[in-house]
Amino acid sequence: MLLKPLVAKYADVVVTLNDEDTRFFKKIHNNVVRIPHWIEDKISDHQPIEKVSNMVLFVGRVNDSNKGAEHLYHLSEGQYEIHCVGPCNRTLRSDMISHVNIPWEELNDLYAKASLLVVPSRYEAFSYVALEALSHGTPVLLSDRVRIADYLGGVTGVFVFEYQNYGDFCNKVKEALSMREKVNTNKVFEIFSEEKVKEKYRNIFCQ
């Protein structure tokens, strides 16, 4: 009731981040432009590192219920090398390795070494960690509520599972690791090109 009249009256254009937001705002405004976040150029300069075949990476607050870290505990213990990056105040299993307050260079190494990044969140409007992993050629497994998937049609190495369907999650982890699918990093950098994204903003604000 409050948003619709304000947007309709004062906004010349509405910029959205994903398809869900776009559908909502198209109901109240006739000029809606969807624009993603862009990828930092410095990521592409990272040197290749040999991947660890059973390494699963989780980046986020393990103790935050929105991040879905409980999915990790449904994976068969001892089958994977699970790395958790971020604040953690819950007990980790013997096959889980915690990384807290690490520098950017170390995080880059983890992205490069992992064979799969998992983003089992209850909701993410985008997911920059998924974008960072893909830029390193690392496949990603996203919950069906992680909206960066709106941009990833046709990009290899992207898997989606039903949120809180733990059996589906475990099966998709196993499938992703066994397939060893190559990520088309050129396509990733094309979709999330810094110059292309900035050009879209220039087109809006320089009219």
Secondary structure, DSSP 8 states (H G I E B T S, - for coil): --HHHHHHHH-S-EEESSHHHHHHHHTT-S-EEE------GGGGG-------TTEEEEES-TT-GGGTGGGGGGS-TTTSEEEEES---S---TTEEEE-S--HHHHHHHHHH-SEEEE--S-BSS-HHHHHHHHTT--EEEETTBGGGGG-TT-TTEEEE-TT-HHHHHHHHHHHHHHT----HHHHHHHT-HHHHHHHHHHHHT-
